[in-house]
Amino acid sequence: MKVWRKIHKWVGLLLSGFIVFYCVTGVVMNHRKRFDYFLIREKSFTTVPLADVSHIKLAIEGYAQLTNEQKAPTVVKFKGDGTIELLYGSHGVVTYVIRPEGGTMEKIVKKANNPFHYLDKLHKSYKTTPSWLVLSDIAGILILAVVFSGLAMFRYTNRDIILLVVGICCLVIGALIG
């Protein structure tokens, strides 16, 4: 039993910085909408010459009719190589890649790769229920309490403090590199 206690202590010290990091960022990421998705949007306006875009609109409508989709595309992308992409749904669940010069149209449908997609949604709290969001916040806060109470519970030797510092340094270096 003493061996397991030492393993728990040493591994816990080494990983405590990572555990705190993932708990805090997890709780913050659960509420990323409140932080405006961590983006600062700077807007500026400029006048541009008036132009007739009806021919572009007609071209997009013509290609959209070829897709047999019921709605207009959510996003239209014009690539530098002349390719046109019509994205339908959230994040282009269905995407049509049109190459006018080659006369081809490719349809790409994104499907959930369960169980990984489901686990990813739960981990990110993306399109989950409010109860899951609250539960994951509580779990993150409780894990933080376990980490800090564990750090306060032990008597530390110099080796223990070195392990704690090495773990935190690994976290900082990894964050700077990554």
C-alpha positions as CSV (number, residue, x, y, z in Angstrom):
1,M,0.0,0.0,0.0
2,K,2.9,2.4,0.7
3,V,4.1,1.9,-2.9
4,W,0.7,2.9,-4.3
5,R,0.6,5.9,-2.1
6,K,4.0,7.0,-3.3
7,I,3.1,6.4,-6.9
8,H,-0.1,8.3,-6.5
9,K,1.8,11.2,-4.8
10,W,4.6,11.4,-7.3
11,V,2.5,11.0,-10.4
12,G,-0.1,13.4,-8.9
13,L,2.6,16.0,-8.3
14,L,4.0,15.7,-11.8
15,L,0.6,16.0,-13.4
16,S,-1.1,18.5,-11.0
17,G,-0.3,21.4,-13.3
18,F,-1.9,19.6,-16.3
19,I,-4.9,18.6,-14.2
20,V,-5.5,22.2,-13.1
21,F,-5.0,23.5,-16.6
22,Y,-7.5,21.1,-18.1
23,C,-10.1,21.7,-15.4
24,V,-9.9,25.4,-15.6
25,T,-9.8,25.6,-19.5
26,G,-12.6,23.0,-19.6
27,V,-14.9,25.1,-17.4
28,V,-14.0,28.2,-19.5
29,M,-14.6,26.4,-22.8
30,N,-18.0,25.2,-21.6
31,H,-19.0,28.9,-21.6
32,R,-17.1,30.1,-24.7
33,K,-20.2,31.8,-26.1
34,R,-20.1,34.2,-23.1
35,F,-16.6,35.1,-24.0
36,D,-17.6,35.7,-27.6
37,Y,-15.6,32.6,-28.7
38,F,-12.4,34.2,-27.5
39,L,-12.3,36.5,-30.5
40,I,-11.9,40.3,-30.7
41,R,-13.7,41.6,-33.7
42,E,-12.5,44.8,-35.1
43,K,-14.7,46.3,-37.7
44,S,-13.9,48.9,-40.3
45,F,-15.9,50.2,-43.2
46,T,-14.7,51.4,-46.6
47,T,-16.6,52.6,-49.6
48,V,-16.3,50.6,-52.8
49,P,-17.5,51.2,-56.3
50,L,-21.0,50.1,-57.1
51,A,-21.1,47.0,-59.2
52,D,-23.7,44.8,-60.8
53,V,-23.4,41.4,-59.2
54,S,-26.5,39.9,-60.9
55,H,-24.3,37.7,-63.1
56,I,-22.5,36.2,-60.1
57,K,-25.9,35.6,-58.4
58,L,-27.2,33.9,-61.6
59,A,-24.1,31.7,-61.7
60,I,-24.4,30.6,-58.1
61,E,-28.1,29.9,-58.5
62,G,-27.4,27.8,-61.6
63,Y,-24.8,25.7,-59.8
64,A,-27.1,25.5,-56.7
65,Q,-29.9,24.1,-58.9
66,L,-27.5,21.3,-60.0
67,T,-27.2,20.1,-56.4
68,N,-30.9,19.5,-56.0
69,E,-30.7,20.9,-52.5
70,Q,-33.9,22.5,-51.2
71,K,-32.3,25.6,-49.6
72,A,-29.8,28.1,-50.8
73,P,-26.2,27.4,-49.8
74,T,-25.1,28.6,-46.4
75,V,-21.6,29.6,-47.6
76,V,-20.2,30.1,-51.1
77,K,-16.5,30.0,-51.6
78,F,-14.5,31.0,-54.6
79,K,-11.1,29.4,-54.6
80,G,-8.0,30.9,-56.3
81,D,-7.9,28.0,-58.8
82,G,-11.4,28.7,-60.1
83,T,-13.1,26.1,-57.9
84,I,-16.5,27.0,-56.4
85,E,-17.6,25.4,-53.1
86,L,-21.2,25.5,-52.0
87,L,-21.6,24.6,-48.3
88,Y,-24.9,23.6,-46.9
89,G,-25.7,23.4,-43.2
90,S,-23.6,24.1,-40.2
91,H,-19.9,24.0,-41.1
92,G,-20.6,22.5,-44.5
93,V,-22.3,19.3,-43.5
94,V,-22.9,18.9,-47.2
95,T,-20.3,20.5,-49.5
96,Y,-20.4,20.6,-53.3
97,V,-17.0,21.3,-55.0
98,I,-17.5,22.5,-58.5
99,R,-14.7,22.8,-61.0
100,P,-16.2,24.8,-63.9
101,E,-13.2,24.5,-66.1
102,G,-13.2,20.7,-65.7
103,G,-16.9,20.3,-65.8
104,T,-17.1,18.3,-62.6
105,M,-19.0,18.5,-59.3
106,E,-18.1,16.5,-56.2
107,K,-20.4,16.0,-53.3
108,I,-18.9,15.6,-49.8
109,V,-21.2,14.6,-46.9
110,K,-19.8,14.8,-43.4
111,K,-21.2,12.1,-41.1
112,A,-20.7,11.6,-37.4
113,N,-18.1,9.0,-36.6
114,N,-19.7,7.5,-33.5
115,P,-18.8,6.9,-30.7
116,F,-16.0,9.4,-31.2
117,H,-18.2,12.2,-32.4
118,Y,-20.5,11.8,-29.4
119,L,-17.5,11.8,-27.0
120,D,-16.1,14.9,-28.7
121,K,-19.5,16.7,-28.3
122,L,-19.6,15.7,-24.6
123,H,-15.9,16.8,-24.1
124,K,-16.5,20.2,-25.7
125,S,-20.1,20.5,-24.3
126,Y,-21.1,21.3,-27.9
127,K,-24.8,21.1,-28.5
128,T,-25.4,19.2,-25.3
129,T,-28.0,19.8,-22.7
130,P,-27.7,22.4,-20.0
131,S,-27.6,19.7,-17.4
132,W,-24.5,18.2,-18.9
133,L,-22.9,21.6,-18.9
134,V,-23.6,22.1,-15.2
135,L,-22.4,18.5,-14.5
136,S,-19.2,19.0,-16.3
137,D,-18.6,22.4,-14.6
138,I,-19.2,20.8,-11.2
139,A,-16.9,17.9,-12.1
140,G,-14.1,20.3,-13.1
141,I,-14.5,22.3,-9.9
142,L,-14.5,19.1,-7.8
143,I,-11.4,17.8,-9.5
144,L,-9.7,21.1,-8.8
145,A,-10.7,20.7,-5.1
146,V,-9.2,17.2,-5.1
147,V,-6.0,18.4,-6.6
148,F,-5.5,21.3,-4.2
149,S,-6.6,19.3,-1.2
150,G,-4.1,16.6,-2.3
151,L,-1.4,19.1,-2.6
152,A,-2.2,20.5,0.9
153,M,-2.4,17.0,2.5
154,F,1.1,15.7,2.0
155,R,4.4,16.6,3.6
156,Y,6.8,17.4,0.8
157,T,10.5,16.5,0.3
158,N,12.8,18.4,-2.0
159,R,12.2,15.6,-4.6
160,D,8.4,16.2,-4.4
161,I,8.8,19.9,-5.0
162,I,11.1,19.2,-7.9
163,L,8.5,16.9,-9.4
164,L,5.8,19.6,-9.1
165,V,8.1,22.2,-10.7
166,V,9.1,19.8,-13.5
167,G,5.4,19.1,-14.2
168,I,4.5,22.8,-14.3
169,C,7.6,23.5,-16.5
170,C,6.5,20.7,-18.9
171,L,3.0,22.3,-19.1
172,V,4.4,25.8,-19.8
173,I,6.9,24.5,-22.4
174,G,4.3,22.4,-24.1
175,A,1.9,25.3,-24.2
176,L,4.5,27.6,-25.7
177,I,5.6,25.0,-28.3
178,G,2.0,23.8,-29.1
